[in-house]
Amino acid sequence: MLHVEILRNEWSAGRQRVVARLEVKRGAVTYDGAAEWAGVVPASFRDPESGEEIDRHDAVHYLNALHRYLNGDYVFATEAHEEGECEFELGAEIPLAPSVGVTPTPEPGESHAVRPAQPA
């Protein structure tokens, strides 16, 4: 079945969590996840690429475009995919890998401060 996962980035914990899943069942979009996350999934939205208004009545089109709309730093939708292509399960936690060129945040008690050069 065609579906998307809704993921939450938990930056301070260094992980992502799968908080919800939307899929097409019998031509309609269904929601599976905690009620607290249902509010981040819009009933309709304007596609950022085409400007077209898309609502849940066009279930396949809605899922295929949702990742372009729900694309934030803390909550985002995966691209639509079929069951066999799925990487994530509802409730799964995925470690965040540091980006190239990004210095990790120091552990408590550590410092990455640069000391000024001492005169010779």
C-alpha positions as CSV (number, residue, x, y, z in Angstrom):
1,M,0.0,0.0,0.0
2,L,1.2,3.5,-0.8
3,H,2.1,5.4,2.4
4,V,4.2,8.0,4.1
5,E,5.7,8.2,7.5
6,I,5.7,11.4,9.6
7,L,9.0,11.8,11.5
8,R,10.1,14.0,14.3
9,N,13.7,15.1,14.6
10,E,14.7,15.1,18.3
11,W,17.9,17.1,17.8
12,S,19.0,17.2,21.4
13,A,18.6,13.4,21.8
14,G,20.4,12.7,18.4
15,R,17.5,10.7,16.9
16,Q,14.5,10.8,14.7
17,R,11.2,9.1,15.8
18,V,8.5,7.8,13.5
19,V,5.4,9.4,15.0
20,A,2.7,8.6,12.4
21,R,1.9,6.9,9.2
22,L,-0.6,7.8,6.5
23,E,-1.7,5.4,3.8
24,V,-4.2,4.9,1.1
25,K,-6.8,2.3,1.9
26,R,-9.9,1.9,-0.3
27,G,-9.1,5.2,-2.0
28,A,-9.0,7.2,1.3
29,V,-6.1,8.5,3.4
30,T,-5.9,6.8,6.8
31,Y,-3.9,8.0,9.8
32,D,-2.1,5.7,12.3
33,G,-0.3,7.4,15.2
34,A,-0.7,9.2,18.4
35,A,-3.6,11.7,18.5
36,E,-1.1,14.5,19.4
37,W,0.5,14.3,16.0
38,A,-2.7,14.2,13.9
39,G,-2.8,18.0,14.0
40,V,0.4,18.4,12.0
41,V,-1.2,16.6,9.1
42,P,-3.3,19.1,7.1
43,A,-6.7,18.2,5.6
44,S,-5.5,20.2,2.5
45,F,-2.5,22.2,1.5
46,R,-1.0,24.2,-1.3
47,D,1.7,22.4,-3.2
48,P,4.9,24.5,-2.9
49,E,6.0,23.5,-6.4
50,S,2.8,23.8,-8.4
51,G,0.7,26.1,-6.3
52,E,-2.1,23.6,-6.6
53,E,-4.5,23.1,-3.7
54,I,-4.5,19.4,-2.7
55,D,-6.8,17.7,-0.3
56,R,-7.3,14.2,1.1
57,H,-10.1,13.4,-1.3
58,D,-7.4,12.8,-4.0
59,A,-5.6,10.3,-1.7
60,V,-2.8,9.2,-4.0
61,H,-2.0,12.8,-5.2
62,Y,-2.1,14.0,-1.6
63,L,0.4,11.4,-0.4
64,N,2.7,11.9,-3.4
65,A,2.9,15.7,-2.7
66,L,2.8,15.8,1.2
67,H,6.6,15.6,1.6
68,R,7.0,18.9,-0.3
69,Y,4.6,20.6,2.1
70,L,5.4,19.0,5.4
71,N,9.1,19.6,5.3
72,G,10.3,21.2,8.5
73,D,13.3,21.0,10.7
74,Y,11.5,19.2,13.5
75,V,8.6,17.4,11.7
76,F,8.5,16.1,8.1
77,A,6.9,13.5,5.8
78,T,8.8,10.9,3.9
79,E,8.2,10.6,0.1
80,A,5.4,8.3,-0.7
81,H,6.4,4.7,-1.2
82,E,5.0,1.2,-1.3
83,E,5.1,-1.3,1.6
84,G,8.1,-3.3,0.3
85,E,10.2,-0.1,0.0
86,C,9.6,0.9,3.6
87,E,12.6,1.8,5.8
88,F,10.6,2.8,8.9
89,E,8.0,1.4,11.3
90,L,5.7,3.4,13.5
91,G,7.4,4.1,16.7
92,A,10.9,3.4,15.4
93,E,13.9,5.5,16.5
94,I,16.6,6.3,14.0
95,P,19.9,7.8,15.1
96,L,20.8,11.1,13.5
97,A,24.1,11.0,11.7
98,P,26.2,14.2,11.9
99,S,26.4,16.1,8.7
100,V,29.8,16.6,7.0
101,G,31.6,19.6,8.3
102,V,29.4,20.0,11.4
103,T,31.1,19.9,14.7
104,P,29.1,17.9,17.3
105,T,27.9,19.7,20.4
106,P,30.3,19.1,23.3
107,E,29.3,16.7,26.1
108,P,28.6,18.3,29.5
109,G,31.9,19.3,31.0
110,E,33.7,19.4,27.7
111,S,34.6,22.5,25.7
112,H,35.3,23.1,22.1
113,A,36.5,26.7,22.8
114,V,39.6,27.8,21.1
115,R,42.1,29.4,23.3
116,P,44.0,32.5,22.0
117,A,47.6,31.9,21.1
118,Q,50.0,32.5,24.0
119,P,52.8,35.0,23.4
120,A,56.2,33.3,22.7
